[in-house]
């Protein structure tokens, strides 16, 4: 049985076989991934109406790939007050958002209570608002900074109103690559441990992969297979999100971005390998909206959301600073031959447009 036949039969591939997928013709790979996508989701493409808030860019870590942190190439340090954050949530709530996505830098000066209290205040003011907050990297930072265990921090997150965790901080799980691009950040095993513990609390999370910098194809495959292994045990990942590395304003100095073929192949391989992760997100912020729309033909069934404002990737060159209007988002999905379905943060369908 050859590789294509194995994929078509639903037989799981090992590391070596998965790596060989990259050698397949783009359109053959796309067809294999699209078949899986159609079986799972038909022509539905999910999105949500959400708002990203990045409360501070002051960070104790010095990740080479980061253009957002004020300790690197961003000359404008800031930390929002709770009042500023709540004003943003109020304005966005009036425009119909269902999720607030709160991720920021590792700021040693703001305090654990600063994080937790703002989640509580949002929940008190807007009980139905889904709070997606704190990456595993932030959980690790807070645990170390305040001499607490991961369990302590995760229990506090639940107590103060965090509903789900975003997938950031995963970068690439290969430790040699991590040592080069984000030395001092949590290890891959620590990232996986935190999400496993979160899933054990009955909570959901996402998982990302930053690719297109100094990693190689084998590193990407290894990353996906580690996700598959944890998902077999915990079942808590809602979506896999391959993030295309942004090349501007950081210290990795990657001269050339990945071409569209390599990006689309990576999406397709993700869909093929991650048979137990229900959703594959083409995060338009890093891939561009044009390529994200094409990714729908290569296994992706989710495009994230309207976002409204985004600071982290736009600092590195992504065209995402001001988000996207709902109607524009819907029209783009429809015009690409798919069915836009608004979802909540846990992938319950809210409205077919």
C-alpha positions as CSV (number, residue, x, y, z in Angstrom):
1,X,0.0,0.0,0.0
2,X,1.5,3.3,-1.0
3,X,1.4,6.6,0.9
4,X,-1.7,8.0,-0.9
5,X,-3.6,4.7,-0.3
6,X,-2.7,4.8,3.4
7,X,-4.0,8.3,3.8
8,X,-7.1,7.5,1.8
9,X,-7.7,4.5,4.0
10,X,-7.3,6.5,7.2
11,X,-4.1,4.6,8.3
12,X,-2.0,6.7,10.7
13,X,1.5,7.6,9.4
14,X,4.7,7.5,11.3
15,X,7.4,10.3,11.3
16,X,9.2,9.0,8.2
17,X,6.0,8.4,6.2
18,X,4.6,11.8,7.2
19,X,7.8,13.5,6.1
20,X,7.4,11.9,2.7
21,X,4.0,13.7,2.3
22,X,5.9,16.9,1.5
23,X,7.3,15.2,-1.7
24,X,3.8,14.6,-3.1
25,X,2.4,17.0,-5.8
26,X,0.7,19.9,-4.2
27,X,-2.7,19.1,-5.8
28,X,-2.6,15.5,-4.8
29,X,-1.8,16.5,-1.3
30,X,-4.6,19.1,-1.4
31,X,-7.1,16.5,-2.6
32,X,-6.3,14.1,0.1
33,X,-6.7,16.8,2.8
34,X,-9.8,18.2,1.2
35,X,-11.5,14.8,1.2
36,X,-10.9,14.6,5.0
37,X,-12.2,18.1,5.4
38,X,-15.3,17.5,3.4
39,X,-16.0,14.3,5.3
40,X,-15.7,16.1,8.6
41,X,-17.2,19.5,7.9
42,X,-18.6,19.5,4.3
43,X,-18.2,23.0,2.9
44,X,-18.6,24.8,6.2
45,X,-16.0,27.3,7.1
46,X,-16.1,28.5,10.7
47,X,-15.4,32.0,12.1
48,X,-16.3,33.9,15.2
49,X,-16.8,37.5,16.0
50,X,-14.0,38.2,18.4
51,X,-11.7,40.8,19.8
52,X,-8.0,40.4,20.5
53,X,-6.6,42.4,23.4
54,X,-2.8,42.5,24.1
55,X,-2.6,44.2,27.5
56,X,1.1,44.7,27.8
57,X,4.2,44.4,25.7
58,X,6.8,44.6,28.5
59,X,8.4,41.2,28.7
60,X,11.2,39.5,30.7
61,X,11.9,37.0,27.9
62,X,13.9,37.7,24.8
63,X,12.6,35.5,22.0
64,X,14.5,36.2,18.8
65,X,11.4,35.9,16.6
66,X,9.3,38.5,18.5
67,X,8.7,42.0,17.2
68,X,6.1,42.8,19.8
69,X,8.1,42.8,23.0
70,X,9.2,46.3,24.2
71,X,12.5,44.7,25.4
72,X,13.5,44.0,21.8
73,X,12.8,46.2,18.7
74,X,9.6,47.8,19.8
75,X,10.4,51.3,21.3
76,X,6.9,51.9,22.9
77,X,6.4,49.9,26.1
78,X,2.9,49.9,27.6
79,X,0.7,48.2,30.1
80,X,-3.0,48.8,30.0
81,X,-5.1,49.5,33.1
82,X,-8.1,47.4,33.9
83,X,-10.3,50.4,33.0
84,X,-8.7,50.6,29.5
85,X,-9.3,46.9,29.0
86,X,-12.9,47.0,30.2
87,X,-13.6,50.0,27.9
88,X,-12.4,48.0,24.9
89,X,-14.6,45.0,25.9
90,X,-17.6,47.3,26.4
91,X,-17.1,48.9,22.9
92,X,-16.6,45.5,21.3
93,X,-19.6,43.9,23.2
94,X,-21.8,46.6,21.7
95,X,-20.6,45.4,18.2
96,X,-21.6,41.9,19.0
97,X,-18.4,40.0,19.8
98,X,-18.8,36.7,21.6
99,X,-15.1,36.1,22.6
100,X,-12.4,38.2,24.1
101,X,-8.9,36.8,23.4
102,X,-6.3,38.1,25.9
103,X,-2.7,37.3,25.3
104,X,0.3,39.5,26.2
105,X,3.9,39.6,27.2
106,X,5.5,38.3,30.3
107,X,5.5,41.4,32.4
108,X,7.1,41.0,35.9
109,X,5.8,44.4,37.1
110,X,2.0,44.0,36.6
111,X,1.3,41.3,39.2
112,X,-0.7,38.1,39.2
113,X,-3.7,39.8,40.6
114,X,-3.6,42.3,37.6
115,X,-4.2,39.3,35.3
116,X,-6.8,37.5,37.3
117,X,-8.9,40.5,38.4
118,X,-9.5,41.7,34.9
119,X,-10.9,38.3,33.9
120,X,-13.2,38.5,36.9
121,X,-14.3,42.0,36.0
122,X,-15.1,41.0,32.4
123,X,-17.2,38.0,33.6
124,X,-19.1,40.1,36.1
125,X,-19.9,42.8,33.5
126,X,-20.5,40.3,30.6
127,X,-21.4,36.9,32.0
128,X,-21.9,35.4,28.5
129,X,-18.6,36.6,27.1
130,X,-16.2,33.8,26.5
131,X,-12.8,34.6,28.0
132,X,-9.9,32.9,26.1
133,X,-6.7,33.9,27.9
134,X,-3.2,33.1,29.0
135,X,-1.0,30.9,26.8
136,X,0.9,28.1,28.4
137,X,4.0,30.3,28.2
138,X,2.2,32.9,30.4
139,X,1.0,30.2,32.8
140,X,4.7,29.0,33.1
141,X,5.9,32.6,33.6
142,X,3.3,33.3,36.3
143,X,4.0,30.0,38.1
144,X,7.8,30.8,38.2
145,X,7.3,34.5,39.1
146,X,5.0,33.9,42.0
147,X,6.4,30.5,43.2
148,X,3.2,28.6,42.4
149,X,2.6,25.3,40.6
150,X,1.0,25.0,37.3
151,X,-2.0,23.5,39.1
152,X,-2.2,26.6,41.3
153,X,-2.3,28.9,38.3
154,X,-4.8,26.9,36.3
155,X,-7.1,26.6,39.3
156,X,-7.0,30.3,39.7
157,X,-7.7,30.8,36.0
158,X,-10.9,28.7,36.4
159,X,-11.9,30.5,39.6
160,X,-11.5,33.9,38.0
161,X,-13.4,33.2,34.8
162,X,-11.1,32.0,32.1
163,X,-13.1,29.7,29.8
164,X,-10.5,28.3,27.4
165,X,-6.8,28.7,26.6
166,X,-5.3,29.9,23.4
167,X,-2.6,27.8,21.7
168,X,0.3,30.3,21.7
169,X,3.8,29.7,23.1
170,X,4.1,26.3,21.4
171,X,6.4,27.7,18.6
172,X,8.2,24.5,17.5
173,X,8.5,21.6,20.0
174,X,12.0,20.6,18.9
175,X,14.3,21.7,21.8
176,X,17.3,22.6,19.7
177,X,15.2,25.0,17.6
178,X,13.6,26.4,20.8
179,X,17.0,27.0,22.3
180,X,17.8,29.2,19.3
181,X,14.6,31.1,18.8
182,X,13.2,31.4,22.3
183,X,15.9,30.5,24.9
184,X,14.6,30.7,28.4
185,X,10.9,30.1,27.5
186,X,9.1,27.0,28.8
187,X,10.2,23.7,27.2
188,X,8.0,21.7,24.9
189,X,7.3,19.2,27.6
190,X,6.2,21.9,30.0
191,X,3.9,23.4,27.3
192,X,2.3,20.0,26.7
193,X,2.0,19.3,30.5
194,X,0.2,22.6,31.1
195,X,-2.4,21.9,28.3
196,X,-2.8,18.3,29.6
197,X,-3.6,19.6,33.1
198,X,-6.0,22.2,31.6
199,X,-7.8,19.4,29.7
200,X,-8.0,17.3,32.8
201,X,-10.1,20.2,34.3
202,X,-12.6,19.6,31.5
203,X,-11.5,22.7,29.7
204,X,-10.6,23.2,26.0
205,X,-7.6,24.8,24.3
206,X,-6.0,25.3,21.0
207,X,-2.5,24.5,19.8
208,X,-0.3,26.5,17.5
209,X,2.9,25.8,15.4
210,X,5.1,28.7,14.3
211,X,6.8,27.7,11.0
212,X,8.8,29.3,8.3
213,X,11.8,30.5,10.3
214,X,14.8,28.2,11.1
215,X,12.9,24.9,11.6
216,X,12.8,22.2,9.0
217,X,10.1,19.9,7.7
218,X,11.0,17.1,10.1
219,X,10.6,19.5,13.0
220,X,7.1,20.4,11.8
221,X,6.1,16.7,11.5
222,X,7.5,16.0,15.0
223,X,5.4,18.9,16.3
224,X,2.2,17.6,14.8
225,X,2.8,14.0,16.0
226,X,3.4,15.2,19.6
227,X,0.0,17.0,19.4
228,X,-1.6,13.9,18.1
229,X,-0.2,11.8,20.9
230,X,-1.4,14.2,23.6
231,X,-4.8,14.5,22.0
232,X,-5.2,10.7,22.1
233,X,-4.8,11.0,25.9
234,X,-6.6,14.2,26.8
235,X,-8.9,15.0,23.9
236,X,-8.9,18.7,24.8
237,X,-7.6,20.5,21.7
238,X,-10.3,22.2,19.7
239,X,-8.1,23.4,16.8
240,X,-4.6,23.3,15.4
241,X,-3.3,26.6,14.1
242,X,-0.2,26.7,11.9
243,X,1.2,30.2,12.2
244,X,3.2,31.5,9.3
245,X,6.3,33.3,10.7
246,X,6.5,37.0,10.1
247,X,9.9,38.3,9.0
248,X,10.0,42.0,9.9
249,X,11.4,43.8,13.0
250,X,13.0,40.8,14.9
251,X,16.3,39.2,15.5
252,X,16.0,35.9,13.6
253,X,16.8,37.8,10.3
254,X,15.1,35.3,8.1
255,X,15.5,36.9,4.7
256,X,12.8,35.1,2.7
257,X,9.3,34.1,3.7
258,X,8.0,30.6,2.8
259,X,6.3,30.4,-0.6
260,X,2.6,29.6,-0.9
261,X,3.2,26.0,-2.0
262,X,5.1,25.1,1.2
263,X,2.5,26.8,3.4
264,X,-0.4,25.0,1.7
265,X,1.4,21.7,1.9
266,X,1.9,22.2,5.6
267,X,-1.8,22.9,6.1
268,X,-2.7,19.8,4.1
269,X,-0.3,17.6,6.0
270,X,-1.7,19.0,9.3
271,X,-5.2,17.9,8.3
272,X,-4.0,14.5,7.3
273,X,-1.9,13.8,10.4
274,X,-4.1,15.3,13.1
275,X,-7.0,12.9,12.7
276,X,-8.1,13.5,16.3
277,X,-8.0,17.3,16.3
278,X,-11.4,18.4,14.8
279,X,-10.6,21.8,13.4
280,X,-7.7,23.2,11.3
281,X,-7.5,27.0,11.4
282,X,-5.9,29.0,8.6
283,X,-5.2,32.0,10.8
284,X,-5.5,34.8,8.2
285,X,-3.5,37.2,10.3
286,X,-0.2,35.3,9.5
287,X,-1.0,33.7,6.2
288,X,-2.8,36.7,4.6
289,X,-6.6,36.5,3.9
290,X,-6.0,35.5,0.3
291,X,-3.9,32.4,1.2
292,X,-6.2,31.5,4.1
293,X,-9.1,31.4,1.6
294,X,-7.2,29.0,-0.6
295,X,-6.3,26.9,2.4
296,X,-10.0,26.0,2.6
297,X,-9.2,23.7,-0.3
298,X,-6.2,22.2,1.6
299,X,-7.9,21.0,4.7
300,X,-8.6,24.2,6.7
301,X,-12.2,24.6,7.9
302,X,-11.7,27.7,10.2
303,X,-10.4,31.2,9.5
304,X,-10.5,32.4,13.1
305,X,-12.5,35.6,13.3
306,X,-12.9,39.3,12.8
307,X,-10.3,40.1,15.5
308,X,-11.0,43.9,15.4
309,X,-7.4,44.8,16.5
310,X,-4.2,42.8,16.6
311,X,-0.8,43.9,17.9
312,X,1.6,41.0,18.1
313,X,1.8,39.8,14.5
314,X,1.2,43.2,13.0
315,X,4.3,44.4,14.8
316,X,6.2,41.9,12.6
317,X,4.7,42.9,9.3
318,X,1.3,41.2,9.2
319,X,-1.6,43.2,7.7
320,X,-3.9,42.6,10.7
321,X,-3.7,45.7,12.9
322,X,-7.4,46.7,12.4
323,X,-9.0,43.3,12.0
324,X,-11.7,42.8,9.5
325,X,-15.4,43.7,9.1
326,X,-17.9,40.9,9.6
327,X,-19.7,41.3,6.2
328,X,-16.4,41.4,4.4
329,X,-15.3,38.2,6.1
330,X,-18.6,36.5,5.2
331,X,-18.5,37.7,1.5
332,X,-14.9,36.4,1.1
333,X,-15.8,32.9,2.4
334,X,-18.9,32.8,0.2
335,X,-17.1,34.0,-2.9
336,X,-14.5,31.3,-2.4
337,X,-17.2,28.6,-2.7
338,X,-17.6,27.8,1.0
339,X,-20.4,28.3,3.6
340,X,-19.6,30.8,6.3
341,X,-20.8,29.5,9.7
342,X,-20.4,31.7,12.8
343,X,-19.4,29.7,15.8
344,X,-18.8,30.2,19.4
345,X,-15.4,29.7,21.0
346,X,-16.1,26.0,21.6
347,X,-17.2,25.4,18.0
348,X,-20.9,25.3,18.7
349,X,-22.7,26.7,15.5
350,X,-24.4,30.0,16.1
351,X,-25.5,31.1,12.7
352,X,-25.2,30.0,9.1
353,X,-24.8,33.1,6.9
